[in-house]
């Protein structure tokens, strides 16, 4: 088995604790971490710091398991801290519950030499040795966990340059592959770190292109940086890019707060969604630049939300939702008719008003700034997949929120607010907008049904399935518009239709 190694110099106990904090952001379920070294070398200091970082509690009691042998912590990532100093036979490890601990979390093993080969082959070895006034630490293990460790050390080096001594904590992410950390500076400053290394394009699926190329999904952080700069310059409240390593996909961004647009019961607050509508009115009156300069990289050209992108998204319904959730098998003929019907509907969007489409303009990505005025009260945090496309799309995203039910009466009031505001615009076509709104609502709902099932089946994220009834209801409502009559037969078979809503 291939083994890789990292060697670090730790000046003092604080540096050892910081390494534990860094490793807390790298370890994953199934990791067995062996901590070797003499008494007082720093094993317990590192273990305690790692546990406290996962718990996000600097005061957490984390006693040495010297006498109890095992100390367990039911945290976001469960941890078993095991001390083998007092075992008399390596076979006793089986009685300590190591296998069970690794099945659901992480195991930290002190005095691993007493295991005499009983630890997993994939164990991550961390060896402490004296080095002058400090310590030398050698970390070794298989490539996969060592990749994670090398990444977290790279991030620490980045922080040492821009925010030395900063504390790192896990922060709940989203459905994407990006990872987030909450960064607390020594002066109390709060920032977010986005860890988003360049993603592979994926296999070719059509016309020599990968799905990501057809759907125009961002593979690097450059689009996020570019769109953030454009939106900020246009007067919108978005995170400021404090520092970045563009090629590495590491961004340090400002914190817009924790207050969202939902109440304590998770229901939409009308005032806040109304202000979000005002943001869209402002956005749709903003000219789209031909390109956006990106510091440290080439100018960014915003891709189009073209028919090919929309079509490959609605096909996710056929590929994932129908077979995996509805239990339906789609014949080649049925697929061809579905694609032809959707292609004709999407073609109707060609002459509708075009604008910047943020793509996920809904409650999880909107923050409320009570001290702001007007549209500055809304903070927007997710826009890296922005395209140029139908202006109606983001209105559809907001009033048909994928994660939260928006009461149809509230949705109508929000749309009416948008229409009233745009009524003074000489080139605004109200009926054309309402048709585009119905089409984009149906397209988005169809896409999301496929994506949420794919998240469960392919990515092991079953939580999104709970949202399917809401998405089906949204889709049924959108199908009431006459422009979507040709699509009815393709949804009736799965029990989705206008009569449901």
LUMTOR-312792 format. One record per residue (C-alpha): x, y, z. Coordinates in Angstrom, 2 decimals. Example, Ala and Ser with C-alpha at 12.3 -4.5 7.8 and 13.67 -1.06 7.14 Angstrom:
BEGIN
> 12.30;-4.50;7.80
> 13.67;-1.06;7.14
This chain:
BEGIN
> 0.00;0.00;0.00
> 1.26;3.46;-0.94
> 2.10;5.64;2.07
> 2.58;9.39;1.95
> 4.21;11.58;4.57
> 4.05;15.18;5.83
> 6.53;16.52;8.38
> 5.84;19.62;10.49
> 7.71;21.61;13.11
> 5.64;22.73;16.11
> 7.19;25.47;18.22
> 5.05;25.07;21.30
> 1.85;23.67;22.81
> -0.27;26.30;21.06
> 1.06;25.13;17.70
> 0.19;21.54;18.63
> -3.35;22.60;19.54
> -3.64;24.48;16.24
> -2.65;21.34;14.35
> -5.41;19.46;16.18
> -7.85;22.14;15.08
> -6.62;21.84;11.48
> -6.94;18.06;11.50
> -10.52;18.37;12.82
> -11.39;19.87;9.43
> -9.78;16.95;7.57
> -10.78;13.75;9.38
> -13.78;11.76;8.19
> -15.87;8.75;9.17
> -13.69;5.63;9.27
> -10.40;7.40;10.04
> -8.24;5.69;12.63
> -5.60;8.13;13.85
> -2.64;6.71;15.82
> -0.81;9.19;18.05
> 2.70;8.01;18.93
> 5.35;9.66;21.11
> 6.80;9.81;24.60
> 4.97;11.07;27.67
> 4.41;14.80;27.36
> 5.13;14.81;23.63
> 1.79;16.45;22.78
> -0.49;13.52;21.93
> -3.22;14.44;24.39
> -2.92;18.14;23.56
> -3.55;17.42;19.88
> -6.38;14.98;20.59
> -8.11;17.40;22.97
> -7.84;20.28;20.48
> -9.24;18.11;17.68
> -12.20;17.02;19.81
> -12.96;20.56;20.96
> -12.78;21.86;17.38
> -15.29;19.27;16.17
> -17.52;20.15;19.14
> -16.96;23.90;18.53
> -16.45;24.24;22.26
> -13.11;25.42;23.60
> -14.21;24.65;27.16
> -15.36;21.09;26.52
> -14.16;18.63;29.13
> -11.90;16.20;27.27
> -10.16;14.11;29.95
> -7.39;11.68;29.15
> -8.73;8.12;28.73
> -5.69;6.65;30.53
> -7.84;4.99;33.19
> -11.16;4.59;31.35
> -9.33;3.34;28.19
> -12.07;4.80;25.98
> -13.71;8.23;26.06
> -16.48;8.77;23.50
> -17.95;12.03;22.20
> -21.27;12.12;20.33
> -20.55;15.13;18.14
> -21.23;16.22;14.57
> -18.52;13.69;13.77
> -18.44;11.13;16.61
> -15.02;10.64;18.19
> -13.64;7.75;20.27
> -10.48;8.69;22.17
> -8.69;5.46;23.09
> -5.61;4.97;25.29
> -3.86;1.60;24.96
> -1.20;2.21;27.62
> -2.83;-0.10;30.16
> -3.88;-3.00;27.93
> -2.01;-6.25;28.54
> -2.87;-8.00;25.27
> -3.36;-6.49;21.79
> -6.46;-8.67;21.40
> -8.18;-6.47;24.00
> -8.66;-3.86;21.28
> -11.68;-5.82;20.05
> -13.36;-5.24;23.42
> -12.84;-1.48;23.21
> -15.32;-1.10;20.33
> -12.87;0.18;17.72
> -14.81;-1.29;14.78
> -18.06;0.27;15.96
> -16.35;3.62;16.48
> -14.92;3.61;12.94
> -18.28;2.65;11.43
> -19.79;5.98;12.44
> -16.91;8.30;13.28
> -13.23;8.76;14.06
> -10.93;6.96;16.50
> -7.90;8.64;18.11
> -5.48;6.04;19.47
> -2.76;6.90;21.99
> 0.10;4.43;22.56
> -0.66;2.60;19.29
> 2.58;0.58;19.53
> 0.83;-1.61;22.11
> -1.64;-2.72;19.44
> 1.09;-4.79;17.75
> -0.48;-4.79;14.30
> -4.12;-4.93;15.37
> -5.00;-1.48;14.01
> -6.43;-1.10;10.47
> -3.93;-1.06;7.60
> -5.26;2.39;6.59
> -4.43;3.94;9.96
> -3.12;7.51;9.86
> 0.11;7.61;11.87
> 1.07;10.81;13.73
> 4.46;10.53;15.42
> 5.81;13.17;17.83
> 9.54;13.65;18.47
> 11.62;16.28;20.26
> 13.10;18.98;18.05
> 14.97;21.61;20.02
> 12.55;23.58;22.17
> 9.59;22.31;20.16
> 8.34;19.16;18.50
> 8.69;17.49;15.12
> 5.52;15.77;13.90
> 5.46;13.24;11.09
> 2.06;12.39;9.61
> 1.82;9.38;7.31
> -0.95;7.37;5.75
> -2.66;6.24;2.54
> -3.17;8.78;-0.27
> -6.87;9.51;0.29
> -6.70;10.72;3.90
> -3.31;12.31;3.26
> -4.89;14.35;0.45
> -7.37;15.70;2.98
> -4.62;16.44;5.47
> -2.45;18.15;2.87
> -5.46;20.28;1.91
> -6.16;21.41;5.47
> -2.47;22.28;5.95
> -2.58;24.26;2.70
> -5.54;26.22;4.04
> -3.69;26.89;7.30
> -0.72;28.25;5.31
> -3.17;30.52;3.44
> -4.64;31.76;6.73
> -1.18;32.29;8.21
> -0.57;34.73;5.39
> -3.83;36.68;5.58
> -5.21;36.00;9.09
> -2.44;34.52;11.28
> -3.65;32.76;14.40
> -7.22;32.48;13.14
> -9.49;29.84;14.63
> -11.14;27.45;12.18
> -14.51;25.78;12.62
> -16.70;23.60;10.42
> -19.72;25.36;8.93
> -22.75;23.68;7.42
> -22.45;23.62;3.65
> -24.93;23.17;0.82
> -25.78;20.59;-1.80
> -22.64;21.37;-3.77
> -19.17;19.86;-3.33
> -17.89;23.09;-1.79
> -16.88;23.07;1.86
> -17.17;26.00;4.25
> -15.39;27.03;7.44
> -16.16;29.78;9.92
> -12.97;31.75;10.57
> -12.60;33.75;13.75
> -9.73;36.21;13.83
> -7.75;37.10;16.92
> -9.49;40.49;16.99
> -12.95;38.88;16.99
> -13.47;39.33;13.24
> -15.68;36.65;11.66
> -15.11;35.51;8.09
> -15.98;32.52;5.95
> -13.55;30.31;4.11
> -14.79;28.63;0.95
> -12.82;25.52;0.04
> -13.65;24.66;-3.54
> -10.82;23.06;-5.51
> -11.33;22.76;-9.22
> -13.82;20.00;-9.99
> -13.35;17.54;-12.85
> -15.61;18.16;-15.82
> -16.94;14.60;-15.67
> -17.55;12.08;-18.44
> -18.70;13.05;-21.90
> -22.47;12.63;-22.15
> -23.46;14.35;-25.39
> -21.89;15.98;-28.43
> -18.41;15.52;-27.02
> -19.29;17.51;-23.88
> -19.66;16.69;-20.19
> -22.89;17.46;-18.32
> -21.13;20.33;-16.54
> -20.21;21.96;-19.85
> -23.74;21.68;-21.25
> -25.45;22.90;-18.06
> -22.76;25.56;-17.51
> -22.05;24.67;-13.88
> -19.00;26.31;-12.32
> -15.91;24.12;-11.94
> -13.67;26.74;-10.31
> -14.13;29.68;-7.94
> -13.46;32.22;-10.70
> -17.19;32.65;-11.51
> -17.98;33.30;-7.84
> -15.28;35.96;-7.65
> -16.37;37.59;-10.92
> -20.10;37.64;-10.17
> -19.45;38.89;-6.61
> -17.43;41.79;-7.98
> -20.11;42.62;-10.56
> -23.00;42.46;-8.10
> -21.17;44.55;-5.50
> -20.29;47.18;-8.11
> -23.97;47.22;-9.15
> -25.11;48.00;-5.62
> -26.06;44.58;-4.28
> -25.08;43.21;-0.88
> -22.82;40.21;-1.45
> -19.77;38.81;0.36
> -16.57;40.76;-0.12
> -13.59;38.72;-1.33
> -11.07;39.39;1.46
> -8.34;37.14;0.06
> -8.16;34.30;-2.41
> -5.98;31.67;-4.01
> -7.78;31.45;-7.32
> -5.89;28.45;-8.68
> -6.30;26.51;-5.42
> -9.98;27.35;-5.01
> -9.58;28.90;-1.56
> -11.52;32.08;-0.78
> -11.78;34.14;2.38
> -15.00;36.16;2.30
> -16.86;38.52;4.60
> -19.62;37.29;6.87
> -23.06;38.71;6.06
> -24.57;37.40;9.28
> -26.91;34.57;10.26
> -30.35;36.16;10.00
> -32.29;34.77;7.07
> -35.66;35.52;5.49
> -37.62;32.91;7.47
> -39.24;33.20;10.88
> -38.58;31.02;13.96
> -40.93;28.37;12.54
> -39.13;28.24;9.21
> -41.86;30.13;7.35
> -41.21;32.98;4.89
> -41.42;36.51;6.25
> -43.35;38.51;3.67
> -41.50;41.79;4.25
> -38.18;40.08;3.58
> -39.32;38.21;0.49
> -40.87;41.43;-0.79
> -37.51;43.14;-0.45
> -35.93;40.20;-2.28
> -38.40;40.85;-5.10
> -37.22;44.47;-5.14
> -33.67;43.14;-5.53
> -34.76;41.21;-8.62
> -36.45;44.28;-10.07
> -33.18;46.15;-9.61
> -31.15;43.26;-11.05
> -33.36;42.99;-14.12
> -32.80;46.67;-14.83
> -29.01;46.18;-14.64
> -27.09;45.76;-17.88
> -25.01;42.60;-18.20
> -21.36;43.30;-19.05
> -19.75;41.43;-21.94
> -17.03;40.27;-19.57
> -15.88;40.79;-15.98
> -12.21;41.26;-14.99
> -10.94;38.70;-12.47
> -7.84;39.53;-10.44
> -5.26;36.81;-11.00
> -7.12;35.23;-13.89
> -8.61;35.85;-17.35
> -11.74;37.97;-17.80
> -14.91;36.03;-17.12
> -17.69;35.82;-19.69
> -21.06;34.86;-18.21
> -22.40;31.77;-20.04
> -25.93;31.72;-21.51
> -28.80;29.76;-20.02
> -29.45;28.33;-23.45
> -31.86;25.64;-24.64
> -29.23;22.89;-24.38
> -28.61;23.72;-20.72
> -32.31;23.78;-19.89
> -32.95;20.58;-21.81
> -30.26;18.50;-20.16
> -31.61;19.65;-16.80
> -35.18;18.52;-17.49
> -33.82;15.15;-18.61
> -32.70;14.54;-15.01
> -36.39;13.91;-14.32
> -36.33;10.99;-16.76
> -32.95;9.67;-15.64
> -33.43;9.87;-11.86
> -36.89;10.78;-10.63
> -39.06;8.50;-12.76
> -37.00;5.27;-12.44
> -35.73;5.75;-8.89
> -38.69;7.38;-7.17
> -41.78;6.83;-9.31
> -40.75;3.33;-10.41
> -41.37;4.15;-14.07
> -39.36;2.85;-17.02
> -39.07;5.33;-19.88
> -39.09;3.92;-23.40
> -37.05;5.49;-26.18
> -40.24;6.74;-27.83
> -41.53;8.29;-24.64
> -38.20;9.98;-24.10
> -38.20;11.41;-27.61
> -41.74;12.81;-27.19
> -40.88;14.32;-23.82
> -37.74;15.98;-25.21
> -39.60;17.29;-28.27
> -42.39;18.74;-26.12
> -39.96;20.43;-23.75
> -37.81;21.73;-26.60
> -40.84;23.47;-28.11
> -41.78;24.99;-24.74
> -38.24;26.20;-24.03
> -38.04;27.74;-27.50
> -40.81;30.11;-26.38
> -38.30;31.71;-23.99
> -36.07;32.96;-26.78
> -37.90;36.27;-27.10
> -38.48;36.85;-23.39
> -36.53;39.45;-21.40
> -32.98;38.33;-20.61
> -30.99;39.25;-17.52
> -28.45;37.86;-15.11
> -29.93;34.65;-13.66
> -28.49;33.80;-10.23
> -30.12;30.35;-10.49
> -30.71;29.67;-6.78
> -32.29;32.88;-5.56
> -34.27;31.44;-2.63
> -34.31;31.38;1.16
> -31.16;29.31;1.90
> -29.08;31.84;-0.02
> -30.64;35.08;1.25
> -29.72;36.92;4.46
> -31.48;39.80;6.17
> -29.71;42.98;7.22
> -32.11;44.83;9.55
> -29.85;47.88;9.68
> -29.82;48.30;5.91
> -32.08;50.35;3.68
> -34.06;49.13;0.70
> -32.43;46.35;-1.28
> -29.33;46.60;0.95
> -31.40;44.68;3.51
> -30.96;41.52;1.43
> -27.63;39.71;1.34
> -27.03;37.27;-1.52
> -24.50;34.49;-0.91
> -24.82;31.92;-3.74
> -24.33;32.90;-7.37
> -21.32;31.05;-8.79
> -23.53;29.29;-11.37
> -25.07;32.53;-12.64
> -25.97;32.70;-16.33
> -27.64;35.10;-18.72
> -31.18;33.93;-19.35
> -34.89;34.55;-18.77
> -35.45;37.25;-16.14
> -38.44;35.27;-14.87
> -36.24;32.41;-13.66
> -35.10;33.97;-10.37
> -38.64;35.13;-9.60
> -39.66;31.49;-10.02
> -36.84;30.43;-7.68
> -38.05;32.79;-4.97
> -41.82;32.22;-5.11
> -41.40;28.44;-5.60
> -38.70;27.99;-2.95
> -37.35;24.44;-3.17
> -36.68;24.15;0.58
> -39.62;26.07;2.09
> -43.28;26.13;1.14
> -44.36;29.55;-0.07
> -48.11;29.87;0.36
> -49.72;30.37;-3.10
> -51.41;33.57;-1.87
> -48.03;34.98;-0.80
> -46.50;33.89;-4.10
> -49.21;35.80;-5.99
> -48.58;38.93;-3.93
> -44.86;38.71;-4.59
> -45.39;38.31;-8.34
> -47.86;41.22;-8.27
> -45.25;43.36;-6.50
> -42.75;42.54;-9.25
> -45.28;43.30;-12.01
> -46.29;46.61;-10.40
> -42.64;47.69;-10.18
> -41.86;46.69;-13.75
> -45.04;48.23;-15.13
> -43.28;51.57;-15.51
> -40.56;50.03;-17.70
> -41.34;50.86;-21.30
> -40.06;47.56;-22.71
> -41.65;45.27;-20.09
> -44.09;42.69;-21.51
> -46.36;41.56;-18.68
> -48.02;38.64;-20.49
> -44.71;37.49;-21.92
> -43.20;37.59;-18.43
> -46.07;35.54;-16.93
> -45.65;32.90;-19.62
> -41.89;32.80;-19.02
> -42.56;32.57;-15.29
> -44.75;29.48;-15.74
> -42.23;27.85;-18.07
> -39.25;28.50;-15.80
> -41.24;27.36;-12.75
> -41.99;24.06;-14.48
> -38.46;23.66;-15.81
> -36.92;24.38;-12.40
> -39.30;22.03;-10.55
> -38.67;19.26;-13.06
> -34.92;19.68;-12.75
> -35.04;19.71;-8.95
> -37.08;16.50;-8.78
> -34.25;14.81;-10.67
> -31.47;16.50;-8.70
> -32.93;15.70;-5.28
> -33.34;12.02;-6.15
> -29.81;11.99;-7.58
> -28.49;13.49;-4.34
> -30.03;10.57;-2.47
> -29.15;7.74;-4.84
> -25.74;8.84;-6.11
> -24.39;11.14;-3.41
> -25.81;9.54;-0.26
> -27.77;12.66;0.82
> -31.31;11.38;1.54
> -32.52;14.51;3.34
> -33.56;16.19;0.10
> -36.27;13.60;-0.55
> -38.46;15.28;2.08
> -38.85;18.24;-0.28
> -40.31;16.25;-3.20
> -44.01;16.71;-2.32
> -43.53;20.48;-2.30
> -41.72;20.43;-5.65
> -44.45;18.25;-7.20
> -47.09;20.72;-6.00
> -45.15;23.62;-7.51
> -44.86;21.74;-10.78
> -48.57;20.94;-10.81
> -49.36;24.61;-10.30
> -47.06;25.72;-13.12
> -48.61;23.20;-15.51
> -51.91;25.14;-15.37
> -50.53;27.71;-17.81
> -51.71;27.08;-21.41
> -48.12;27.30;-22.71
> -47.44;23.99;-20.94
> -50.44;21.99;-22.20
> -48.24;19.82;-24.42
> -46.35;18.56;-21.36
> -49.34;17.29;-19.37
> -49.27;13.68;-20.58
> -45.62;13.31;-19.55
> -46.39;14.21;-15.93
> -49.79;12.52;-15.54
> -48.12;9.14;-15.69
> -46.23;10.04;-12.50
> -49.35;11.42;-10.83
> -48.34;15.06;-11.37
> -50.79;17.44;-13.02
> -52.77;20.66;-12.69
> -55.60;18.90;-10.84
> -53.19;18.22;-7.92
> -52.53;21.83;-6.98
